[in-house]
Amino acid sequence: MKVALGVSGGIACYKAAEIVRRLQDGGLDVAVLMTKAATQFVTPLTFRALSGNKVYVDLFEGPQSGTDFEGAFDHILLAQSIDLFLVAPATADCIARLAAGIADDFLTTFHLAVRAPVVVAPAMNTRMWEHASVQANLQTLINRGVHIIEPEVGQMACRTYGPGRLAAVEQIVEFVTDLLNRPRDLEGRKVLVTAGPTIEDIDPVRFISNRSSGKMGYAIARAARDRGANVLLISGPTELQFPSILRVRTTEEMWRAVLENSTDVDVVIKAAAPLDFRPASIAAQKIKKSTAALTLHLEPTPDILKELGTRKNGKLLVGFAAETENHVQNGLEKLRAKNLDLIVVNPASGPDSAFDSDMNHATLIDASGHIEEIPLVTKRVMADKILDRVVQLLK
Ligand SMILES: Cc1cc2nc3c(=O)[nH]c(=O)nc-3n(C[C@H](O)[C@H](O)[C@H](O)COP(=O)(O)O)c2cc1C
């Protein structure tokens, strides 16, 4: 397997040399990409000698000027050939450019062409690390599914103490190795995931929606992608990001998108919370405020799960249920009514409610009646638990 190691210009650059060695000890092929600033700290020759591979710094050097130019660009070819992109150390500047999608050097242009998992290990002075813009940029990357290896608290090169020091080399190497060794048990499978709420308009300025954040569905999409699946995510309005995504707004739009894109898929996982009801008509003008009570007439929206259940054609269908009581009984009833293969029942109220939380606990019930309780875990862990069951059911 091949790892691209992006090295940006911080004092911790020298530790990247050790990262190269340790990744190679684990049998990985490593290609190093450096920013120009990084070459001020360590020479490309060091990485060339350690990795045994070309070191990429300049976007415009190479094939374009030589006779070997055959229309292939290094940054695209390399991006297609790697299993993981690690940026360590990642400077505040590099994180900002990754978050903004800037492509002004080899490393950042390459980043936009990468479809493999991306891991970022920041390293910087504590005051820089705590700056709101750095934290906002990291959040953007997290929302996009990038893995962040948090820096350590410790003595900094600038003689201050605090968070910002590059995570230990062993921790970085272990994280990368774990990610690469995740089972690729969905390789060759097409998986359709839905996520988020839907929105139904009342008038030009008002709408109804629900509290779904989309975090569970996005976690499933990312986990399925990391396990080798070809994933399409159909999402209602959220702040979250995913590379192959179809964004919709209303339940009817989600219904259409799901039906149009589910014919040749192996698995459909409906983690979205589409609205079950919508205003029977949308007022053309803003409804004027008045003291009289307003009655909204609601009509049912299309039942996406039920429709999928009637036209399964061999695909595996996973549904979600948010319940406030009788979890198992209500879950089983929904599983049967919608012809599902697996249902994930979440608590919809109380302190462990899954809404907008990074944590979740659930009861997984399959069509044979097998029940599995998953305790409170992160949504990423929950995503892998659900996919473990999907893989078993696909067999
Ligand atoms: C001696 C020195 C050490 C630096 N160390 C860091 C650092 O650890 N982290 C960081 O984010 N920036 C650090 N910088 C600032 C970056 O080098 C600077 O922001 C540069 O533009 C980063 O470019 P790059 O992101 O393209 O590599 C340092 C600068 C100097 C002069």
The ligand as a MOL file (V3000), in Angstrom:
LIG
                    3D

  0  0  0     0  0            999 V3000
M  V30 BEGIN CTAB
M  V30 COUNTS 31 33 0 0 0
M  V30 BEGIN ATOM
M  V30 1 C 11.3960 29.1220 12.4930 0
M  V30 2 C 9.9590 28.9900 12.0590 0
M  V30 3 C 9.1980 27.9890 12.5720 0
M  V30 4 C 7.8660 27.8490 12.2010 0
M  V30 5 N 7.1170 26.8320 12.7320 0
M  V30 6 C 5.8220 26.7420 12.4160 0
M  V30 7 C 5.0250 25.7170 13.0090 0
M  V30 8 O 5.4950 24.8800 13.7640 0
M  V30 9 N 3.7150 25.6740 12.6640 0
M  V30 10 C 3.1560 26.5640 11.8160 0
M  V30 11 O 1.9460 26.4620 11.5820 0
M  V30 12 N 3.8840 27.5240 11.2300 0
M  V30 13 C 5.2010 27.6390 11.5150 0
M  V30 14 N 5.9560 28.6240 10.9410 0
M  V30 15 C 5.3240 29.5130 9.9580 0
M  V30 16 C 5.2400 28.8410 8.5850 0
M  V30 17 O 6.5330 28.4550 8.1570 0
M  V30 18 C 4.6170 29.7940 7.5830 0
M  V30 19 O 3.2620 30.0600 7.9820 0
M  V30 20 C 4.6400 29.2700 6.1800 0
M  V30 21 O 3.9600 30.1750 5.3250 0
M  V30 22 C 3.9880 27.9020 6.0800 0
M  V30 23 O 3.9450 27.5240 4.7250 0
M  V30 24 P 3.3610 26.1250 4.2630 0
M  V30 25 O 2.0700 25.9510 4.9430 0
M  V30 26 O 3.2100 26.2890 2.7580 0
M  V30 27 O 4.3690 25.0860 4.5750 0
M  V30 28 C 7.2870 28.7580 11.2720 0
M  V30 29 C 8.0850 29.7690 10.7480 0
M  V30 30 C 9.3940 29.9020 11.1400 0
M  V30 31 C 10.2200 31.0120 10.5520 0
M  V30 END ATOM
M  V30 BEGIN BOND
M  V30 1 1 1 2
M  V30 2 1 2 3
M  V30 3 2 2 30
M  V30 4 2 3 4
M  V30 5 1 4 5
M  V30 6 1 4 28
M  V30 7 2 5 6
M  V30 8 1 6 7
M  V30 9 1 6 13
M  V30 10 2 7 8
M  V30 11 1 7 9
M  V30 12 1 9 10
M  V30 13 2 10 11
M  V30 14 1 10 12
M  V30 15 2 12 13
M  V30 16 1 13 14
M  V30 17 1 14 15
M  V30 18 1 14 28
M  V30 19 1 15 16
M  V30 20 1 16 17
M  V30 21 1 16 18
M  V30 22 1 18 19
M  V30 23 1 18 20
M  V30 24 1 20 21
M  V30 25 1 20 22
M  V30 26 1 22 23
M  V30 27 1 23 24
M  V30 28 2 24 25
M  V30 29 1 24 26
M  V30 30 1 24 27
M  V30 31 2 28 29
M  V30 32 1 29 30
M  V30 33 1 30 31
M  V30 END BOND
M  V30 END CTAB
M  END
